[in-house]
Amino acid sequence: MNIPADNGARLEQRIGALLHELPEVAAPASLEARVFARLEQLAAQRARPWWRQGFTRWPLAARILFVPVAAASVWLALMLFARLASGVESAQELQLARRTPGALQALRGAATSLWELATRAVPVQWLYAGAVGAAVLYVMFFALSAIAVRTLVLAPHHHRT
């Protein structure tokens, strides 16, 4: 439908005049209170230091530096855990060897042999791929959890009043 330019301008003027004739409607008190509360909340969020705000609001350099620092922290924790576990395992083996009767010791030896055979049979690339896959699944779980919390808990619920 083609409306001539002068008809379009007249229509716009007429609609504008009709809208100006409408009485002003005050917002409900509950809406005003919610808007002011949200504005105060946003002001408080902006006043916090950058490291207490969301990760996406951090400076770019801090976000980039966070990745290797976090990876190094995880690596350090895993190394400390491995050291601690090997020390505990050797102490437990010594105690277990002293207390275990012959049949249980033979069963333990068979289980140890099966474990060593299984670890030799699995290619190292599979172990790395499994570790990467587990890390990806962990990140996905963390991201989905954060999305769920923001959607279900932190998002304001809009109710009609």
N, C-alpha and C positions, 0 to 999 in steps of 0.2 A: 504494500500500500504506500503510495507516494503522496506525502502531504506537502503542499507548496510551502515555501519558506515563510511567507507572511502568515499563513494559517498556523504553522508551528510556533511562531513567535507569539501570536495572539493566544494560542492554547497555553503556552508556558506562562504568560502574564495572567491569564484567567485562573490557572491552577495556583499560582503564587498568591493571588489575591484571596482565593478561597482558603488557602492554608493560613494566611494572616488573620482571617476572620475567626478562625477556630479559637476557643478559649484555651488558655494554658492549663495543663493538668499537672498537679504536683506529684512528685514521685512518692511512693509509699515510704513511710518512716523506716520500715525494715530494710528497704533497698538503700536508703541513705546511710544507715548505720553500717551495712555490709560494705558499701563502697569506701567509707571513711576507715573502717577497720582494715580493709585490704590495702589502702594507701599507706596507712601506718606500718603495716607488715612489710610492704615493699621498701619503705624508707629505712626500716630497721635492717633489712637484708642488705641494702646497699651500704649501710654504715659499717657492716662487719668487715674485718680485714680479709684480703683476698684468699688466704689459705683456709678460712672458715666458710667460704662460699662454695658453691658447686664447682666441680672440676672444670666444667666448660667456661667458667668465669675466671679461671686462673690465667695469668699471663702466659703467652705462648712458650717462652723459655722455661718456665716452671713445669708446664705440661710435658715438654719434650724431655726435660731432665728427669721427670718422675719415672718414666718408663725404665731407663737403665738402673736407676736407684732401686726401684721395686724389684726388678729382675735380680739384681745383685743381692738384695735382702733375702729373696726366696732361695737363691743358690746358697747363700751363707747358712740359712736355717736348715736346708737339706743336708749340707755338709756336717753341720754340728749334730744333727739328728743321726746321721750315718755313723759318725765317730762315737757318739754316745751309745747307739744301738750295738755297735761292734764290741765295745767294751763290756756292756751288759751281757751280750750274747756269750762272749768268751768266759765270763765269770759264771754264767748260768750253766754252760757246758761243763765246766770243771765241777760244779756242785752236782749236776745231774749224773755225771760219770761216777761220782763217788757213791751216790744213793741208788742208782738204777740196777736192778737185778739183770742177769744175763739175757733173758728173753726180751725184756723191754729195751735193753741196749741194742740187741740185734734188730728189733723193729725200728728203733730210731736210726740205726745205720742204714737200713733199707730205705726209709723215708728220705734221708739225706742223699743217698745215691740217686733216688728217683728225681729229687729236686735238682741235683747237679746235671743229670741227663736232660731234664726238661729245659734248663737254662742254656745248655749247650746246643740243644736242638732248635731253639728259637733264634732266628737271625737278629743281629743287633739293630738293623734298620727297622724291624718290626717293633722292637722296644722303643726306639726313638719315635716312630710313628704313633705308637700307643701313648707315649708321654705327650706328644704334641696334640693328639686327639683329645686326651683328658684335659689338657690346658684349654683347648678351644671349647670343649663342653662346659668347663668351669666358667669361662668368660661369658658364654651364652647364658648359662644359668644366672650368673650375677646380673647381666644386662636385663634379662626377662624379669628377675626379681625386682630390680630397680624400677622398671616400667610398671610392674604391677603395683608397687607401693605408691608411685606417683599417681597412677590412675585411680586406684581404689581408696587410698588413704589420704593423700595430700591434695587431691583435686577437690575443689569446692563443689558441693552438691547443689545443683540448681533446683529449687522448689518453686512452684508457682504459688504466688500469694494472692 
